[in-house]
Amino acid sequence: MDSFVLVVFGLVYLGMILGGLPGLRLDRTGVALLGAIALIAFERVGPTEAWNSIDVATIALLFGLMVVSAQFHFSGSYAALTRRLAHAELSPPKLLLGLCFAAGLLSALLTNDVVCLAMAPILVQACAERRLDPKPFLLALAASANVGSAATLIGNPQIILVGQALKLDFARYLVEGGVPALLGLFATWAVIAWSWRGKWTCDMPVPKVEVTPFDRWEASKGWVLLGALIALFLVGRWPREALALAAAGLVLLSQSRASRQFLGLVDWQLLVLFMGLFVVNHAFAATGASAKSFAWLAAHGVDLANPVALFVVIALASNVISNVPAIMLVLPAATHPNAGPILAVASTFAGNLFVVGSIANLIVIDQAAQHGVRISWREHARVGIPVTLITLAIAAVWFWLRA
């Protein structure tokens, strides 16, 4: 067994746990990239082998969907929808319910991180205009974006990875993930509405927010393109990555914006993180250490071929090392027929537990802080812990009934 590979693997996953390496200005992406570079530089993985270890279909699908999502950003669709919802003649609990389902639906179709980035500033401004406390609505945005993204195979990066790696059927997964996601959105609303009952109002300065003007024509193009893409995904006749790239190509043909503007909204950091982890995990598996680790766990009562053990392990690991690295680590043991939906839903719902459990949480809190609203980790935990426990319980019962 190659000790150098084991050391690199250990340091990379230590970086996933800590969010970087002590003494170095590396984030998770930098750690994964540096690990892959070290393996290639010290000839533990050849350049061709490293490239072949990368799941190009997953990277292509992620890239294509990011470009399509950029179309909605530049059309002003996110801002227009958020303002219309926030200024509707609704009581705070009903407004919260509408926000939960709007954020959940958008996240199921356009990835949760982008939805949170676009909606959070508008939400702060609209709440200030209505003299409402923005905190419950911001927490609902983050939690609902996470929960709702579990409804489809394109809702977030870890689900995209699971769907591509295990060749999951898009239409079938709509049932497997859609039902717990729908029930989870109701649970999210109930937890937050109960926590803030009688405490909805708040006076705060109205922040200035730069809003992309709504362009009806560009928005219509985006919705038509997305609708066609989802319909083709449901048919299941063509590879999803090819369809997503074709859709991205149509977006880049825009006459109103330069291609560099669309590409500027692509999360290149996330794509590099994926590629680095693919190489590191491939090298680790090639040593035989991965198979031995799973065998050791099974011998000690944690058999990842068992759906219950898989559910618990992925929920815990997603909060320790982040969901994408956790998924990559356990994918080789995902042999149960329901392993795909279990990995996708459990890793996603677990992201609401702590602030650092999901990028969507961090985005919302960062955007809120930039516009004068401070959300502490205790305030997040007050919502995140019960939402996570209840939604995971819903998912567990659902998969038990489906077994």
Secondary structure as the mmCIF struct_conf table of DSSP 4:
data_model
#
loop_
_struct_conf.conf_type_id
_struct_conf.id
_struct_conf.beg_label_comp_id
_struct_conf.beg_label_asym_id
_struct_conf.beg_label_seq_id
_struct_conf.end_label_comp_id
_struct_conf.end_label_asym_id
_struct_conf.end_label_seq_id
HELX_RH_AL_P HELX_RH_AL_P1 SER A 3 LEU A 18
TURN_TY1_P TURN_TY1_P1 GLY A 19 GLY A 19
BEND BEND1 GLY A 20 GLY A 20
TURN_TY1_P TURN_TY1_P2 PRO A 22 GLY A 23
BEND BEND2 LEU A 24 LEU A 24
HELX_RH_AL_P HELX_RH_AL_P2 ARG A 28 ALA A 41
TURN_TY1_P TURN_TY1_P3 PHE A 42 GLU A 43
BEND BEND3 ARG A 44 VAL A 45
HELX_RH_AL_P HELX_RH_AL_P3 PRO A 47 SER A 53
BEND BEND4 ILE A 54 ILE A 54
HELX_RH_AL_P HELX_RH_AL_P4 VAL A 56 SER A 75
TURN_TY1_P TURN_TY1_P4 GLY A 76 GLY A 76
HELX_RH_AL_P HELX_RH_AL_P5 SER A 77 ALA A 86
TURN_TY1_P TURN_TY1_P5 HIS A 87 HIS A 87
BEND BEND5 ALA A 88 GLU A 89
HELX_RH_AL_P HELX_RH_AL_P6 PRO A 92 LEU A 110
HELX_RH_AL_P HELX_RH_AL_P7 ASN A 112 GLU A 129
TURN_TY1_P TURN_TY1_P6 ARG A 130 ARG A 131
STRN STRN1 LEU A 132 LEU A 132
HELX_RH_AL_P HELX_RH_AL_P8 PRO A 134 SER A 149
TURN_TY1_P TURN_TY1_P7 ALA A 150 ALA A 151
BEND BEND6 THR A 152 THR A 152
TURN_TY1_P TURN_TY1_P8 LEU A 153 ILE A 154
BEND BEND7 GLY A 155 ASN A 156
HELX_RH_AL_P HELX_RH_AL_P9 PRO A 157 ALA A 165
TURN_TY1_P TURN_TY1_P9 LEU A 166 LYS A 167
HELX_RH_AL_P HELX_RH_AL_P10 PHE A 170 SER A 195
TURN_TY1_P TURN_TY1_P10 TRP A 196 GLY A 198
STRN STRN2 THR A 201 THR A 201
HELX_LH_PP_P HELX_LH_PP_P1 THR A 212 PHE A 214
HELX_RH_AL_P HELX_RH_AL_P11 ARG A 216 VAL A 235
TURN_TY1_P TURN_TY1_P11 GLY A 236 GLY A 236
BEND BEND8 TRP A 238 TRP A 238
HELX_RH_AL_P HELX_RH_AL_P12 ARG A 240 LEU A 252
TURN_TY1_P TURN_TY1_P12 LEU A 253 LEU A 253
BEND BEND9 GLN A 255 ARG A 257
HELX_RH_AL_P HELX_RH_AL_P13 SER A 259 LEU A 263
TURN_TY1_P TURN_TY1_P13 GLY A 264 LEU A 265
BEND BEND10 VAL A 266 VAL A 266
HELX_RH_AL_P HELX_RH_AL_P14 TRP A 268 ALA A 286
TURN_TY1_P TURN_TY1_P14 THR A 287 GLY A 288
HELX_RH_AL_P HELX_RH_AL_P15 ALA A 289 ALA A 299
TURN_TY1_P TURN_TY1_P15 HIS A 300 GLY A 301
TURN_TY1_P TURN_TY1_P16 LEU A 304 ALA A 305
BEND BEND11 ASN A 306 ASN A 306
HELX_RH_AL_P HELX_RH_AL_P16 PRO A 307 VAL A 320
TURN_TY1_P TURN_TY1_P17 ILE A 321 ILE A 321
HELX_RH_AL_P HELX_RH_AL_P17 ASN A 323 VAL A 330
HELX_RH_3T_P HELX_RH_3T_P1 LEU A 331 ALA A 333
BEND BEND12 HIS A 336 HIS A 336
TURN_TY1_P TURN_TY1_P18 PRO A 337 ASN A 338
HELX_RH_AL_P HELX_RH_AL_P18 ALA A 339 PHE A 349
HELX_RH_3T_P HELX_RH_3T_P2 ALA A 350 ASN A 352
BEND BEND13 LEU A 353 PHE A 354
HELX_RH_3T_P HELX_RH_3T_P3 VAL A 355 GLY A 357
HELX_RH_AL_P HELX_RH_AL_P19 ILE A 359 GLN A 370
TURN_TY1_P TURN_TY1_P19 HIS A 371 GLY A 372
HELX_RH_AL_P HELX_RH_AL_P20 TRP A 377 ARG A 402
#
